[in-house]
């Protein structure tokens, strides 16, 4: 939603892959860049949800673009929750 609303991107992608025992989600767009995690609740909310499950989160978004968000989330099994 944020890509459509804010980035003026022509192309965006979402990739989900397993990396060791984690799941990595990468969101990339060719938009205007300049995404500032301190400038609104969208990126902050994503970061908070990722960290709540012991994940890591990064944003790279220079002015002029592109923007890349990467979240790595530990995989959990049913055994982990018992």
PDB file of N, CA, C and O in Angstrom:
ATOM      1  N   UNK A   1       0.817  -1.189   0.000  1.00  0.00           N
ATOM      2  CA  UNK A   1       0.000   0.000   0.000  1.00  0.00           C
ATOM      3  C   UNK A   1       0.864   1.258   0.000  1.00  0.00           C
ATOM      4  O   UNK A   1       0.559   2.225  -0.698  1.00  0.00           O
ATOM      5  N   UNK A   2       1.952   1.245   0.790  1.00  0.00           N
ATOM      6  CA  UNK A   2       2.814   2.425   0.845  1.00  0.00           C
ATOM      7  C   UNK A   2       3.499   2.699  -0.487  1.00  0.00           C
ATOM      8  O   UNK A   2       3.708   3.858  -0.844  1.00  0.00           O
ATOM      9  N   UNK A   3       3.849   1.660  -1.220  1.00  0.00           N
ATOM     10  CA  UNK A   3       4.470   1.855  -2.532  1.00  0.00           C
ATOM     11  C   UNK A   3       3.505   2.621  -3.429  1.00  0.00           C
ATOM     12  O   UNK A   3       3.896   3.599  -4.067  1.00  0.00           O
ATOM     13  N   UNK A   4       2.266   2.191  -3.483  1.00  0.00           N
ATOM     14  CA  UNK A   4       1.274   2.860  -4.329  1.00  0.00           C
ATOM     15  C   UNK A   4       0.993   4.287  -3.860  1.00  0.00           C
ATOM     16  O   UNK A   4       0.830   5.199  -4.671  1.00  0.00           O
ATOM     17  N   UNK A   5       0.941   4.461  -2.562  1.00  0.00           N
ATOM     18  CA  UNK A   5       0.534   5.736  -1.992  1.00  0.00           C
ATOM     19  C   UNK A   5       1.634   6.797  -2.023  1.00  0.00           C
ATOM     20  O   UNK A   5       1.344   7.977  -2.222  1.00  0.00           O
ATOM     21  N   UNK A   6       2.893   6.393  -1.829  1.00  0.00           N
ATOM     22  CA  UNK A   6       3.939   7.377  -1.583  1.00  0.00           C
ATOM     23  C   UNK A   6       5.107   7.395  -2.562  1.00  0.00           C
ATOM     24  O   UNK A   6       5.765   8.428  -2.688  1.00  0.00           O
ATOM     25  N   UNK A   7       5.391   6.303  -3.256  1.00  0.00           N
ATOM     26  CA  UNK A   7       6.691   6.206  -3.921  1.00  0.00           C
ATOM     27  C   UNK A   7       6.756   6.709  -5.356  1.00  0.00           C
ATOM     28  O   UNK A   7       7.839   7.021  -5.852  1.00  0.00           O
ATOM     29  N   UNK A   8       5.610   6.794  -6.031  1.00  0.00           N
ATOM     30  CA  UNK A   8       5.602   7.120  -7.456  1.00  0.00           C
ATOM     31  C   UNK A   8       6.423   6.117  -8.262  1.00  0.00           C
ATOM     32  O   UNK A   8       7.056   6.471  -9.257  1.00  0.00           O
ATOM     33  N   UNK A   9       6.402   4.869  -7.820  1.00  0.00           N
ATOM     34  CA  UNK A   9       7.169   3.802  -8.476  1.00  0.00           C
ATOM     35  C   UNK A   9       6.463   3.296  -9.722  1.00  0.00           C
ATOM     36  O   UNK A   9       5.235   3.305  -9.806  1.00  0.00           O
ATOM     37  N   UNK A  10       7.253   2.859 -10.681  1.00  0.00           N
ATOM     38  CA  UNK A  10       6.720   2.178 -11.865  1.00  0.00           C
ATOM     39  C   UNK A  10       6.704   0.675 -11.642  1.00  0.00           C
ATOM     40  O   UNK A  10       5.824  -0.028 -12.140  1.00  0.00           O
ATOM     41  N   UNK A  11       7.702   0.178 -10.876  1.00  0.00           N
ATOM     42  CA  UNK A  11       7.848  -1.254 -10.645  1.00  0.00           C
ATOM     43  C   UNK A  11       8.139  -1.490  -9.167  1.00  0.00           C
ATOM     44  O   UNK A  11       8.918  -0.764  -8.549  1.00  0.00           O
ATOM     45  N   UNK A  12       7.505  -2.510  -8.619  1.00  0.00           N
ATOM     46  CA  UNK A  12       7.779  -2.919  -7.241  1.00  0.00           C
ATOM     47  C   UNK A  12       7.792  -4.442  -7.198  1.00  0.00           C
ATOM     48  O   UNK A  12       7.144  -5.109  -8.004  1.00  0.00           O
ATOM     49  N   UNK A  13       8.540  -4.973  -6.245  1.00  0.00           N
ATOM     50  CA  UNK A  13       8.601  -6.427  -6.115  1.00  0.00           C
ATOM     51  C   UNK A  13       8.637  -6.817  -4.649  1.00  0.00           C
ATOM     52  O   UNK A  13       9.085  -6.055  -3.792  1.00  0.00           O
ATOM     53  N   UNK A  14       8.152  -8.027  -4.383  1.00  0.00           N
ATOM     54  CA  UNK A  14       8.222  -8.621  -3.053  1.00  0.00           C
ATOM     55  C   UNK A  14       8.803 -10.013  -3.233  1.00  0.00           C
ATOM     56  O   UNK A  14       8.297 -10.813  -4.020  1.00  0.00           O
ATOM     57  N   UNK A  15       9.868 -10.294  -2.498  1.00  0.00           N
ATOM     58  CA  UNK A  15      10.511 -11.610  -2.560  1.00  0.00           C
ATOM     59  C   UNK A  15      10.535 -12.193  -1.158  1.00  0.00           C
ATOM     60  O   UNK A  15      10.874 -11.506  -0.194  1.00  0.00           O
ATOM     61  N   UNK A  16      10.176 -13.458  -1.051  1.00  0.00           N
ATOM     62  CA  UNK A  16      10.195 -14.165   0.217  1.00  0.00           C
ATOM     63  C   UNK A  16      11.057 -15.406   0.029  1.00  0.00           C
ATOM     64  O   UNK A  16      10.782 -16.241  -0.833  1.00  0.00           O
ATOM     65  N   UNK A  17      12.115 -15.519   0.854  1.00  0.00           N
ATOM     66  CA  UNK A  17      13.021 -16.666   0.752  1.00  0.00           C
ATOM     67  C   UNK A  17      13.394 -17.149   2.146  1.00  0.00           C
ATOM     68  O   UNK A  17      13.335 -16.400   3.121  1.00  0.00           O
ATOM     69  N   UNK A  18      13.774 -18.400   2.214  1.00  0.00           N
ATOM     70  CA  UNK A  18      14.290 -18.966   3.464  1.00  0.00           C
ATOM     71  C   UNK A  18      15.792 -18.742   3.493  1.00  0.00           C
ATOM     72  O   UNK A  18      16.488 -19.038   2.522  1.00  0.00           O
ATOM     73  N   UNK A  19      16.288 -18.220   4.603  1.00  0.00           N
ATOM     74  CA  UNK A  19      17.720 -18.009   4.793  1.00  0.00           C
ATOM     75  C   UNK A  19      18.090 -18.670   6.114  1.00  0.00           C
ATOM     76  O   UNK A  19      17.766 -18.164   7.188  1.00  0.00           O
ATOM     77  N   UNK A  20      18.762 -19.789   6.021  1.00  0.00           N
ATOM     78  CA  UNK A  20      19.085 -20.593   7.206  1.00  0.00           C
ATOM     79  C   UNK A  20      17.788 -20.893   7.942  1.00  0.00           C
ATOM     80  O   UNK A  20      16.899 -21.528   7.374  1.00  0.00           O
ATOM     81  N   UNK A  21      17.654 -20.457   9.185  1.00  0.00           N
ATOM     82  CA  UNK A  21      16.435 -20.724   9.955  1.00  0.00           C
ATOM     83  C   UNK A  21      15.480 -19.539   9.966  1.00  0.00           C
ATOM     84  O   UNK A  21      14.524 -19.520  10.741  1.00  0.00           O
ATOM     85  N   UNK A  22      15.729 -18.555   9.114  1.00  0.00           N
ATOM     86  CA  UNK A  22      14.887 -17.361   9.057  1.00  0.00           C
ATOM     87  C   UNK A  22      14.121 -17.303   7.739  1.00  0.00           C
ATOM     88  O   UNK A  22      14.406 -18.042   6.796  1.00  0.00           O
ATOM     89  N   UNK A  23      13.151 -16.414   7.703  1.00  0.00           N
ATOM     90  CA  UNK A  23      12.454 -16.064   6.470  1.00  0.00           C
ATOM     91  C   UNK A  23      12.800 -14.607   6.181  1.00  0.00           C
ATOM     92  O   UNK A  23      12.625 -13.739   7.035  1.00  0.00           O
ATOM     93  N   UNK A  24      13.295 -14.346   4.967  1.00  0.00           N
ATOM     94  CA  UNK A  24      13.624 -12.973   4.568  1.00  0.00           C
ATOM     95  C   UNK A  24      12.575 -12.477   3.588  1.00  0.00           C
ATOM     96  O   UNK A  24      12.284 -13.129   2.585  1.00  0.00           O
ATOM     97  N   UNK A  25      12.012 -11.313   3.894  1.00  0.00           N
ATOM     98  CA  UNK A  25      11.065 -10.649   3.007  1.00  0.00           C
ATOM     99  C   UNK A  25      11.733  -9.363   2.531  1.00  0.00           C
ATOM    100  O   UNK A  25      12.122  -8.516   3.334  1.00  0.00           O
ATOM    101  N   UNK A  26      11.859  -9.231   1.206  1.00  0.00           N
ATOM    102  CA  UNK A  26      12.464  -8.039   0.624  1.00  0.00           C
ATOM    103  C   UNK A  26      11.424  -7.349  -0.247  1.00  0.00           C
ATOM    104  O   UNK A  26      10.843  -7.958  -1.145  1.00  0.00           O
ATOM    105  N   UNK A  27      11.199  -6.069   0.032  1.00  0.00           N
ATOM    106  CA  UNK A  27      10.300  -5.250  -0.772  1.00  0.00           C
ATOM    107  C   UNK A  27      11.157  -4.176  -1.425  1.00  0.00           C
ATOM    108  O   UNK A  27      11.893  -3.463  -0.743  1.00  0.00           O
ATOM    109  N   UNK A  28      11.062  -4.060  -2.741  1.00  0.00           N
ATOM    110  CA  UNK A  28      11.904  -3.125  -3.494  1.00  0.00           C
ATOM    111  C   UNK A  28      11.037  -2.373  -4.499  1.00  0.00           C
ATOM    112  O   UNK A  28      10.154  -2.956  -5.128  1.00  0.00           O
ATOM    113  N   UNK A  29      11.297  -1.069  -4.644  1.00  0.00           N
ATOM    114  CA  UNK A  29      10.611  -0.323  -5.696  1.00  0.00           C
ATOM    115  C   UNK A  29      11.571   0.664  -6.343  1.00  0.00           C
ATOM    116  O   UNK A  29      12.605   1.013  -5.773  1.00  0.00           O
ATOM    117  N   UNK A  30      11.211   1.106  -7.541  1.00  0.00           N
ATOM    118  CA  UNK A  30      12.046   2.038  -8.295  1.00  0.00           C
ATOM    119  C   UNK A  30      11.542   3.472  -8.164  1.00  0.00           C
ATOM    120  O   UNK A  30      11.757   4.296  -9.052  1.00  0.00           O
ATOM    121  N   UNK A  31      10.881   3.759  -7.069  1.00  0.00           N
ATOM    122  CA  UNK A  31      10.257   5.068  -6.876  1.00  0.00           C
ATOM    123  C   UNK A  31      11.218   6.159  -6.457  1.00  0.00           C
ATOM    124  O   UNK A  31      12.433   6.046  -6.621  1.00  0.00           O
ATOM    125  N   UNK A  32      10.646   7.215  -5.914  1.00  0.00           N
ATOM    126  CA  UNK A  32      11.370   8.451  -5.610  1.00  0.00           C
ATOM    127  C   UNK A  32      12.303   8.349  -4.424  1.00  0.00           C
ATOM    128  O   UNK A  32      13.155   9.220  -4.241  1.00  0.00           O
ATOM    129  N   UNK A  33      12.171   7.314  -3.612  1.00  0.00           N
ATOM    130  CA  UNK A  33      13.034   7.182  -2.446  1.00  0.00           C
ATOM    131  C   UNK A  33      12.716   8.206  -1.381  1.00  0.00           C
ATOM    132  O   UNK A  33      11.670   8.854  -1.403  1.00  0.00           O
ATOM    133  N   UNK A  34      13.642   8.336  -0.447  1.00  0.00           N
ATOM    134  CA  UNK A  34      13.462   9.279   0.632  1.00  0.00           C
ATOM    135  C   UNK A  34      12.532   8.806   1.726  1.00  0.00           C
ATOM    136  O   UNK A  34      12.069   9.614   2.531  1.00  0.00           O
ATOM    137  N   UNK A  35      12.246   7.505   1.775  1.00  0.00           N
ATOM    138  CA  UNK A  35      11.391   6.973   2.835  1.00  0.00           C
ATOM    139  C   UNK A  35      12.097   7.179   4.167  1.00  0.00           C
ATOM    140  O   UNK A  35      13.243   6.764   4.341  1.00  0.00           O
ATOM    141  N   UNK A  36      11.408   7.823   5.107  1.00  0.00           N
ATOM    142  CA  UNK A  36      11.987   8.151   6.403  1.00  0.00           C
ATOM    143  C   UNK A  36      11.203   7.437   7.493  1.00  0.00           C
ATOM    144  O   UNK A  36      10.047   7.776   7.743  1.00  0.00           O
ATOM    145  N   UNK A  37      11.821   6.442   8.151  1.00  0.00           N
ATOM    146  CA  UNK A  37      11.100   5.712   9.193  1.00  0.00           C
ATOM    147  C   UNK A  37      10.550   6.620  10.290  1.00  0.00           C
ATOM    148  O   UNK A  37       9.558   6.272  10.931  1.00  0.00           O
ATOM    149  N   UNK A  38      11.167   7.768  10.517  1.00  0.00           N
ATOM    150  CA  UNK A  38      10.702   8.677  11.561  1.00  0.00           C
ATOM    151  C   UNK A  38       9.568   9.572  11.073  1.00  0.00           C
ATOM    152  O   UNK A  38       8.971  10.293  11.872  1.00  0.00           O
ATOM    153  N   UNK A  39       9.262   9.539   9.780  1.00  0.00           N
ATOM    154  CA  UNK A  39       8.300  10.469   9.216  1.00  0.00           C
ATOM    155  C   UNK A  39       6.866  10.012   9.200  1.00  0.00           C
ATOM    156  O   UNK A  39       6.012  10.728   8.678  1.00  0.00           O
ATOM    157  N   UNK A  40       6.563   8.865   9.741  1.00  0.00           N
ATOM    158  CA  UNK A  40       5.184   8.387   9.742  1.00  0.00           C
ATOM    159  C   UNK A  40       5.085   7.080  10.484  1.00  0.00           C
ATOM    160  O   UNK A  40       6.066   6.600  11.053  1.00  0.00           O
ATOM    161  N   UNK A  41       3.893   6.500  10.479  1.00  0.00           N
ATOM    162  CA  UNK A  41       3.684   5.281  11.257  1.00  0.00           C
ATOM    163  C   UNK A  41       3.857   4.007  10.448  1.00  0.00           C
ATOM    164  O   UNK A  41       4.007   2.935  11.035  1.00  0.00           O
ATOM    165  N   UNK A  42       3.841   4.082   9.127  1.00  0.00           N
ATOM    166  CA  UNK A  42       3.890   2.875   8.302  1.00  0.00           C
ATOM    167  C   UNK A  42       5.143   2.049   8.515  1.00  0.00           C
ATOM    168  O   UNK A  42       5.061   0.881   8.895  1.00  0.00           O
ATOM    169  N   UNK A  43       6.303   2.644   8.273  1.00  0.00           N
ATOM    170  CA  UNK A  43       7.568   1.914   8.420  1.00  0.00           C
ATOM    171  C   UNK A  43       7.814   1.592   9.891  1.00  0.00           C
ATOM    172  O   UNK A  43       8.291   0.505  10.215  1.00  0.00           O
ATOM    173  N   UNK A  44       7.496   2.520  10.776  1.00  0.00           N
ATOM    174  CA  UNK A  44       7.672   2.257  12.211  1.00  0.00           C
ATOM    175  C   UNK A  44       6.825   1.074  12.663  1.00  0.00           C
ATOM    176  O   UNK A  44       7.267   0.260  13.474  1.00  0.00           O
ATOM    177  N   UNK A  45       5.608   0.981  12.137  1.00  0.00           N
ATOM    178  CA  UNK A  45       4.730  -0.128  12.490  1.00  0.00           C
ATOM    179  C   UNK A  45       5.257  -1.460  12.002  1.00  0.00           C
ATOM    180  O   UNK A  45       5.192  -2.461  12.715  1.00  0.00           O
ATOM    181  N   UNK A  46       5.779  -1.474  10.785  1.00  0.00           N
ATOM    182  CA  UNK A  46       6.372  -2.706  10.256  1.00  0.00           C
ATOM    183  C   UNK A  46       7.559  -3.108  11.118  1.00  0.00           C
ATOM    184  O   UNK A  46       7.680  -4.263  11.526  1.00  0.00           O
ATOM    185  N   UNK A  47       8.440  -2.138  11.394  1.00  0.00           N
ATOM    186  CA  UNK A  47       9.627  -2.424  12.216  1.00  0.00           C
ATOM    187  C   UNK A  47       9.209  -2.983  13.579  1.00  0.00           C
ATOM    188  O   UNK A  47       9.810  -3.948  14.054  1.00  0.00           O
ATOM    189  N   UNK A  48       8.202  -2.402  14.209  1.00  0.00           N
ATOM    190  CA  UNK A  48       7.757  -2.866  15.525  1.00  0.00           C
ATOM    191  C   UNK A  48       7.235  -4.297  15.465  1.00  0.00           C
ATOM    192  O   UNK A  48       7.529  -5.103  16.348  1.00  0.00           O
ATOM    193  N   UNK A  49       6.462  -4.617  14.430  1.00  0.00           N
ATOM    194  CA  UNK A  49       5.923  -5.980  14.310  1.00  0.00           C
ATOM    195  C   UNK A  49       7.031  -6.993  14.063  1.00  0.00           C
ATOM    196  O   UNK A  49       6.991  -8.095  14.610  1.00  0.00           O
ATOM    197  N   UNK A  50       8.017  -6.641  13.250  1.00  0.00           N
ATOM    198  CA  UNK A  50       9.139  -7.556  12.983  1.00  0.00           C
ATOM    199  C   UNK A  50       9.945  -7.775  14.254  1.00  0.00           C
ATOM    200  O   UNK A  50      10.294  -8.911  14.578  1.00  0.00           O
ATOM    201  N   UNK A  51      10.242  -6.709  14.973  1.00  0.00           N
ATOM    202  CA  UNK A  51      11.022  -6.829  16.207  1.00  0.00           C
ATOM    203  C   UNK A  51      10.260  -7.578  17.295  1.00  0.00           C
ATOM    204  O   UNK A  51      10.875  -8.219  18.148  1.00  0.00           O
ATOM    205  N   UNK A  52       8.931  -7.507  17.278  1.00  0.00           N
ATOM    206  CA  UNK A  52       8.122  -8.199  18.278  1.00  0.00           C
ATOM    207  C   UNK A  52       8.272  -9.711  18.197  1.00  0.00           C
ATOM    208  O   UNK A  52       8.006 -10.415  19.172  1.00  0.00           O
ATOM    209  N   UNK A  53       8.695 -10.218  17.039  1.00  0.00           N
ATOM    210  CA  UNK A  53       8.918 -11.659  16.871  1.00  0.00           C
ATOM    211  C   UNK A  53      10.412 -11.957  16.737  1.00  0.00           C
ATOM    212  O   UNK A  53      10.810 -12.953  16.133  1.00  0.00           O
ATOM    213  N   UNK A  54      11.236 -11.066  17.318  1.00  0.00           N
ATOM    214  CA  UNK A  54      12.695 -11.228  17.356  1.00  0.00           C
ATOM    215  C   UNK A  54      13.341 -11.183  15.978  1.00  0.00           C
ATOM    216  O   UNK A  54      14.374 -11.814  15.751  1.00  0.00           O
ATOM    217  N   UNK A  55      12.732 -10.435  15.055  1.00  0.00           N
ATOM    218  CA  UNK A  55      13.295 -10.288  13.721  1.00  0.00           C
ATOM    219  C   UNK A  55      14.138  -9.027  13.598  1.00  0.00           C
ATOM    220  O   UNK A  55      14.260  -8.239  14.535  1.00  0.00           O
ATOM    221  N   UNK A  56      14.716  -8.863  12.409  1.00  0.00           N
ATOM    222  CA  UNK A  56      15.484  -7.659  12.105  1.00  0.00           C
ATOM    223  C   UNK A  56      14.844  -6.963  10.920  1.00  0.00           C
ATOM    224  O   UNK A  56      14.159  -7.586  10.110  1.00  0.00           O
ATOM    225  N   UNK A  57      15.080  -5.655  10.831  1.00  0.00           N
ATOM    226  CA  UNK A  57      14.429  -4.853   9.801  1.00  0.00           C
ATOM    227  C   UNK A  57      15.379  -3.747   9.370  1.00  0.00           C
ATOM    228  O   UNK A  57      16.019  -3.109  10.206  1.00  0.00           O
ATOM    229  N   UNK A  58      15.470  -3.520   8.060  1.00  0.00           N
ATOM    230  CA  UNK A  58      16.288  -2.414   7.567  1.00  0.00           C
ATOM    231  C   UNK A  58      15.596  -1.733   6.394  1.00  0.00           C
ATOM    232  O   UNK A  58      14.823  -2.347   5.658  1.00  0.00           O
ATOM    233  N   UNK A  59      15.896  -0.450   6.241  1.00  0.00           N
ATOM    234  CA  UNK A  59      15.364   0.347   5.138  1.00  0.00           C
ATOM    235  C   UNK A  59      16.528   1.068   4.486  1.00  0.00           C
ATOM    236  O   UNK A  59      17.347   1.688   5.164  1.00  0.00           O
ATOM    237  N   UNK A  60      16.598   0.983   3.162  1.00  0.00           N
ATOM    238  CA  UNK A  60      17.539   1.771   2.382  1.00  0.00           C
ATOM    239  C   UNK A  60      16.711   2.554   1.377  1.00  0.00           C
ATOM    240  O   UNK A  60      16.022   1.965   0.544  1.00  0.00           O
ATOM    241  N   UNK A  61      16.775   3.885   1.452  1.00  0.00           N
ATOM    242  CA  UNK A  61      15.910   4.693   0.607  1.00  0.00           C
ATOM    243  C   UNK A  61      16.506   6.083   0.371  1.00  0.00           C
ATOM    244  O   UNK A  61      16.002   7.075   0.897  1.00  0.00           O
ATOM    245  N   UNK A  62      17.569   6.151  -0.413  1.00  0.00           N
ATOM    246  CA  UNK A  62      18.141   7.468  -0.683  1.00  0.00           C
ATOM    247  C   UNK A  62      17.169   8.326  -1.495  1.00  0.00           C
ATOM    248  O   UNK A  62      16.373   7.801  -2.274  1.00  0.00           O
ATOM    249  N   UNK A  63      17.235   9.635  -1.312  1.00  0.00           N
ATOM    250  CA  UNK A  63      16.402  10.538  -2.109  1.00  0.00           C
ATOM    251  C   UNK A  63      16.721  10.290  -3.578  1.00  0.00           C
ATOM    252  O   UNK A  63      17.889  10.251  -3.967  1.00  0.00           O
ATOM    253  N   UNK A  64      15.701  10.124  -4.380  1.00  0.00           N
ATOM    254  CA  UNK A  64      15.871   9.779  -5.791  1.00  0.00           C
ATOM    255  C   UNK A  64      15.678   8.297  -6.056  1.00  0.00           C
ATOM    256  O   UNK A  64      15.534   7.878  -7.204  1.00  0.00           O
ATOM    257  N   UNK A  65      15.675   7.494  -4.978  1.00  0.00           N
ATOM    258  CA  UNK A  65      15.385   6.067  -5.073  1.00  0.00           C
ATOM    259  C   UNK A  65      16.608   5.244  -5.359  1.00  0.00           C
ATOM    260  O   UNK A  65      17.700   5.786  -5.532  1.00  0.00           O
ATOM    261  N   UNK A  66      16.444   3.975  -5.410  1.00  0.00           N
ATOM    262  CA  UNK A  66      15.243   3.185  -5.110  1.00  0.00           C
ATOM    263  C   UNK A  66      15.095   2.967  -3.603  1.00  0.00           C
ATOM    264  O   UNK A  66      15.929   3.410  -2.814  1.00  0.00           O
ATOM    265  N   UNK A  67      14.025   2.282  -3.223  1.00  0.00           N
ATOM    266  CA  UNK A  67      13.784   1.942  -1.826  1.00  0.00           C
ATOM    267  C   UNK A  67      13.767   0.429  -1.680  1.00  0.00           C
ATOM    268  O   UNK A  67      13.145  -0.280  -2.471  1.00  0.00           O
ATOM    269  N   UNK A  68      14.463  -0.053  -0.654  1.00  0.00           N
ATOM    270  CA  UNK A  68      14.472  -1.476  -0.333  1.00  0.00           C
ATOM    271  C   UNK A  68      14.244  -1.648   1.157  1.00  0.00           C
ATOM    272  O   UNK A  68      14.943  -1.046   1.972  1.00  0.00           O
ATOM    273  N   UNK A  69      13.267  -2.470   1.510  1.00  0.00           N
ATOM    274  CA  UNK A  69      13.003  -2.846   2.895  1.00  0.00           C
ATOM    275  C   UNK A  69      13.289  -4.330   3.021  1.00  0.00           C
ATOM    276  O   UNK A  69      12.856  -5.120   2.183  1.00  0.00           O
ATOM    277  N   UNK A  70      14.014  -4.715   4.059  1.00  0.00           N
ATOM    278  CA  UNK A  70      14.328  -6.123   4.290  1.00  0.00           C
ATOM    279  C   UNK A  70      13.949  -6.478   5.716  1.00  0.00           C
ATOM    280  O   UNK A  70      14.392  -5.830   6.665  1.00  0.00           O
ATOM    281  N   UNK A  71      13.130  -7.506   5.863  1.00  0.00           N
ATOM    282  CA  UNK A  71      12.774  -8.043   7.175  1.00  0.00           C
ATOM    283  C   UNK A  71      13.223  -9.489   7.235  1.00  0.00           C
ATOM    284  O   UNK A  71      12.944 -10.266   6.323  1.00  0.00           O
ATOM    285  N   UNK A  72      13.918  -9.857   8.304  1.00  0.00           N
ATOM    286  CA  UNK A  72      14.272 -11.256   8.537  1.00  0.00           C
ATOM    287  C   UNK A  72      13.592 -11.694   9.815  1.00  0.00           C
ATOM    288  O   UNK A  72      13.768 -11.097  10.877  1.00  0.00           O
ATOM    289  N   UNK A  73      12.813 -12.750   9.686  1.00  0.00           N
ATOM    290  CA  UNK A  73      11.969 -13.219  10.776  1.00  0.00           C
ATOM    291  C   UNK A  73      12.339 -14.660  11.083  1.00  0.00           C
ATOM    292  O   UNK A  73      12.397 -15.491  10.175  1.00  0.00           O
ATOM    293  N   UNK A  74      12.593 -14.971  12.364  1.00  0.00           N
ATOM    294  CA  UNK A  74      12.900 -16.363  12.710  1.00  0.00           C
ATOM    295  C   UNK A  74      11.717 -17.278  12.410  1.00  0.00           C
ATOM    296  O   UNK A  74      10.568 -16.955  12.713  1.00  0.00           O
ATOM    297  N   UNK A  75      12.024 -18.427  11.808  1.00  0.00           N
ATOM    298  CA  UNK A  75      10.973 -19.413  11.588  1.00  0.00           C
ATOM    299  C   UNK A  75      10.673 -20.103  12.904  1.00  0.00           C
ATOM    300  O   UNK A  75      11.575 -20.383  13.694  1.00  0.00           O
ATOM    301  N   UNK A  76       9.417 -20.370  13.128  1.00  0.00           N
ATOM    302  CA  UNK A  76       9.017 -21.071  14.344  1.00  0.00           C
ATOM    303  C   UNK A  76       8.184 -22.266  13.939  1.00  0.00           C
ATOM    304  O   UNK A  76       7.426 -22.220  12.970  1.00  0.00           O
ATOM    305  N   UNK A  77       8.337 -23.334  14.694  1.00  0.00           N
ATOM    306  CA  UNK A  77       7.532 -24.529  14.441  1.00  0.00           C
ATOM    307  C   UNK A  77       6.532 -24.683  15.577  1.00  0.00           C
ATOM    308  O   UNK A  77       6.603 -23.968  16.577  1.00  0.00           O
ATOM    309  N   UNK A  78       5.614 -25.603  15.423  1.00  0.00           N
ATOM    310  CA  UNK A  78       4.631 -25.867  16.470  1.00  0.00           C
ATOM    311  C   UNK A  78       5.334 -26.288  17.753  1.00  0.00           C
ATOM    312  O   UNK A  78       4.856 -25.980  18.845  1.00  0.00           O
ATOM    313  N   UNK A  79       6.459 -26.986  17.641  1.00  0.00           N
ATOM    314  CA  UNK A  79       7.203 -27.430  18.815  1.00  0.00           C
ATOM    315  C   UNK A  79       7.695 -26.218  19.611  1.00  0.00           C
ATOM    316  O   UNK A  79       7.735 -26.256  20.840  1.00  0.00           O
ATOM    317  N   UNK A  80       8.071 -25.138  18.903  1.00  0.00           N
ATOM    318  CA  UNK A  80       8.560 -23.921  19.566  1.00  0.00           C
ATOM    319  C   UNK A  80       7.502 -23.301  20.472  1.00  0.00           C
ATOM    320  O   UNK A  80       7.847 -22.610  21.431  1.00  0.00           O
ATOM    321  N   UNK A  81       6.231 -23.531  20.191  1.00  0.00           N
ATOM    322  CA  UNK A  81       5.149 -22.874  20.913  1.00  0.00           C
ATOM    323  C   UNK A  81       4.579 -23.713  22.054  1.00  0.00           C
ATOM    324  O   UNK A  81       3.662 -23.272  22.747  1.00  0.00           O
ATOM    325  N   UNK A  82       5.103 -24.901  22.251  1.00  0.00           N
ATOM    326  CA  UNK A  82       4.566 -25.795  23.290  1.00  0.00           C
ATOM    327  C   UNK A  82       5.162 -25.442  24.624  1.00  0.00           C
ATOM    328  O   UNK A  82       4.842 -26.075  25.630  1.00  0.00           O
TER     329      UNK A  82
END
